[in-house]
Amino acid sequence: MNLAELQARIKRNEPLARHTTSRIGGPADLLIEARSSDELLLIIGRADEMNLPCLVLGGGANVLVSDKGIRGMVVINRSKEMKFNVRDTTARVEVDSGVSLIALARDCIERGLAGMEWAIGVPGTVGGGVVGNAGAHGADIASNLYMTRVLRRGYAAEWWTPRQLAFEYRSSALKKYSIHERPIVLSAIFDLRRDNRTNLERRSNEFNTKRKTSQPPGATIGSMFKNPKGDYAGRLIEACGLKGMRLGGAKISEVHANFFVNVDHASASDILNLVNVAQAEVFKQFGVELELEVELLGDWGQAKSSSDALFELEDEE
Ligand SMILES: Cc1cc2nc3c(=O)[nH]c(=O)nc-3n(C[C@H](O)[C@H](O)[C@H](O)COP(=O)(O)OP(=O)(O)OC[C@H]3O[C@@H](n4cnc5c(N)ncnc54)[C@H](O)[C@@H]3O)c2cc1C
C-alpha cells in the first residue's frame, strides 16, 4: 500500500447516507475507507500534513450528519484485526478500532471468553464505542478496557489508560475534543475471563431478545438523548405524548420514544426538527433539559432552535 494507491481509492462527493445506520447524511467532499490501522495512521497523518479537515467514522451509528454534508475528508474505518491471548483463567484481546462491537462480542463468546457479551447487539465499531463509552445491560467499554492506542493529531501514536480516557456515562475525554482535533482510536485491548460458552450464549441470546422487543427495527441512530439523572429520556418524551409523532420522513418510534426512525427518506433536518420539538416539550412539561447522545456532524447552516420548533408546532395546532 502506498500513497498513490490510497489516492486512487478516494471518492468525491460521496453521500454519507450510505455510511450511517440512519441512512441519512449529505455528501463528504472526500471519502476513503481505511482497511487497516496502518492505513488509518497514514491517511490521518497525510491529511494533517496537508491541513485537510479530516474525521473518522466507524459504523455511523451514533451520528446525525447534516443534509449539506461534511467538508474535507471522511475516513471510514474498516481496520479489522483481532488478536487473542488466552491464559488459564484470563485472556486479553487486542482489536483494531474498526472491528465491529457485535463481531468482537460474538468472537469472544465462541471462544468461551466473558467480558464483551453486553455488546452483542450494539451497532458500530470499537473506535466509536471507546469515544462514546458505549454500553448496555449494566456494562460498558470502561468495564474491562485495559489500554487504547491513540493518535493525537500531530503526534506519534501512544497508549492511553482508562484513567486518561476519563470515561463517563456515554462520554470520554476523547469526546470532549472538537471533531477535527479529536485523537484517533487505533486499537484497544480488553481484559476477558474464561467462562462456559453455553452460559455466555444463553446470556447473549437474552440480551438480543430484550433488544428486539424494546427497540424498533429499521434505520435509526440508537438512543437520541442521554438519560437524565434518575429518569429515562424515552419515558419523558412518551409522557409528553410525542410517541409516533412524524415530521417529514422522520418519526419518533412507537416502540421506544428515545429512538427516532427514518421511515421514508427522512432528511437530517426532519430528525433535527423532531429533536427540537422533543427537547422543547420535555423542558416545558418537566423542566428537564435533554442532552443529545447522538453527535451532530457537518454543516448545519441556520439550524432551528428548540423554541422556534415549538412555536411552529403551536402555530400548526
Ligand atoms: C439500533 C441501535 C442501537 C444502539 N444501541 C446502543 C446501546 O445499547 N448502547 C450504546 O452505547 N450505544 C448504542 N447505539 C449507538 C452506537 O451503537 C454506539 O454509540 C457505537 O459505539 C457507535 O460506534 P460507531 O463506530 O458507529 O461510531 P460513529 O457513529 O461512526 O462515530 C461516533 C463518533 O466517534 C468518532 N469516532 C468513530 N471512530 C473513531 C475512531 N477510531 N477514532 C476516533 N474517533 C472515532 C466519530 O468521529 C464520531 O464523532 C445504538 C445505535 C443503533 C443504531
The ligand as a MOL file (V3000), in Angstrom:
LIG
                    3D

  0  0  0     0  0            999 V3000
M  V30 BEGIN CTAB
M  V30 COUNTS 53 58 0 0 0
M  V30 BEGIN ATOM
M  V30 1 C -30.1310 0.3410 16.6570 0
M  V30 2 C -29.0610 0.9670 17.5160 0
M  V30 3 C -28.9140 0.5430 18.8230 0
M  V30 4 C -27.9210 1.1160 19.6360 0
M  V30 5 N -27.7860 0.6650 20.9200 0
M  V30 6 C -26.8080 1.1750 21.6850 0
M  V30 7 C -26.5980 0.6920 23.0230 0
M  V30 8 O -27.2690 -0.2180 23.5030 0
M  V30 9 N -25.6080 1.2660 23.7580 0
M  V30 10 C -24.8100 2.2650 23.2530 0
M  V30 11 O -23.9200 2.7360 23.9710 0
M  V30 12 N -24.9780 2.7330 22.0050 0
M  V30 13 C -25.9390 2.2100 21.2200 0
M  V30 14 N -26.1180 2.6830 19.9410 0
M  V30 15 C -25.2350 3.7460 19.4370 0
M  V30 16 C -23.9620 3.1860 18.7630 0
M  V30 17 O -24.1050 1.8250 18.5310 0
M  V30 18 C -22.7310 3.4060 19.6370 0
M  V30 19 O -22.6200 4.7380 20.0060 0
M  V30 20 C -21.4450 2.9900 18.9010 0
M  V30 21 O -20.3970 2.9540 19.8080 0
M  V30 22 C -21.1080 3.9410 17.7570 0
M  V30 23 O -19.9650 3.4430 17.0970 0
M  V30 24 P -19.6730 3.8700 15.6040 0
M  V30 25 O -18.4420 3.1650 15.1750 0
M  V30 26 O -20.8660 3.6690 14.7690 0
M  V30 27 O -19.3910 5.4160 15.7990 0
M  V30 28 P -19.6940 6.5580 14.7130 0
M  V30 29 O -21.1410 6.8840 14.7580 0
M  V30 30 O -19.1160 6.1920 13.4080 0
M  V30 31 O -18.8640 7.7610 15.3540 0
M  V30 32 C -19.2480 8.3120 16.5860 0
M  V30 33 C -18.1960 9.3560 16.9850 0
M  V30 34 O -16.9710 8.6840 17.2550 0
M  V30 35 C -15.9430 9.1590 16.3780 0
M  V30 36 N -15.1360 8.0070 16.0040 0
M  V30 37 C -15.5330 6.8460 15.4300 0
M  V30 38 N -14.4810 6.0140 15.2820 0
M  V30 39 C -13.3990 6.6940 15.7760 0
M  V30 40 C -12.0050 6.3710 15.9090 0
M  V30 41 N -11.4930 5.2060 15.5070 0
M  V30 42 N -11.1990 7.2990 16.4760 0
M  V30 43 C -11.6810 8.4900 16.8880 0
M  V30 44 N -12.9740 8.8530 16.7720 0
M  V30 45 C -13.8200 7.9520 16.2310 0
M  V30 46 C -16.6570 9.7740 15.1810 0
M  V30 47 O -15.8690 10.7600 14.5530 0
M  V30 48 C -17.8890 10.3580 15.8580 0
M  V30 49 O -17.5360 11.5860 16.4650 0
M  V30 50 C -27.0850 2.1210 19.1100 0
M  V30 51 C -27.2180 2.5260 17.7730 0
M  V30 52 C -28.1930 1.9510 16.9780 0
M  V30 53 C -28.3040 2.3850 15.5460 0
M  V30 END ATOM
M  V30 BEGIN BOND
M  V30 1 1 1 2
M  V30 2 1 2 3
M  V30 3 2 2 52
M  V30 4 2 3 4
M  V30 5 1 4 5
M  V30 6 1 4 50
M  V30 7 2 5 6
M  V30 8 1 6 7
M  V30 9 1 6 13
M  V30 10 2 7 8
M  V30 11 1 7 9
M  V30 12 1 9 10
M  V30 13 2 10 11
M  V30 14 1 10 12
M  V30 15 2 12 13
M  V30 16 1 13 14
M  V30 17 1 14 15
M  V30 18 1 14 50
M  V30 19 1 15 16
M  V30 20 1 16 17
M  V30 21 1 16 18
M  V30 22 1 18 19
M  V30 23 1 18 20
M  V30 24 1 20 21
M  V30 25 1 20 22
M  V30 26 1 22 23
M  V30 27 1 23 24
M  V30 28 2 24 25
M  V30 29 1 24 26
M  V30 30 1 24 27
M  V30 31 1 27 28
M  V30 32 2 28 29
M  V30 33 1 28 30
M  V30 34 1 28 31
M  V30 35 1 31 32
M  V30 36 1 32 33
M  V30 37 1 33 34
M  V30 38 1 33 48
M  V30 39 1 34 35
M  V30 40 1 35 36
M  V30 41 1 35 46
M  V30 42 1 36 37
M  V30 43 1 36 45
M  V30 44 2 37 38
M  V30 45 1 38 39
M  V30 46 1 39 40
M  V30 47 2 39 45
M  V30 48 1 40 41
M  V30 49 2 40 42
M  V30 50 1 42 43
M  V30 51 2 43 44
M  V30 52 1 44 45
M  V30 53 1 46 47
M  V30 54 1 46 48
M  V30 55 1 48 49
M  V30 56 2 50 51
M  V30 57 1 51 52
M  V30 58 1 52 53
M  V30 END BOND
M  V30 END CTAB
M  END
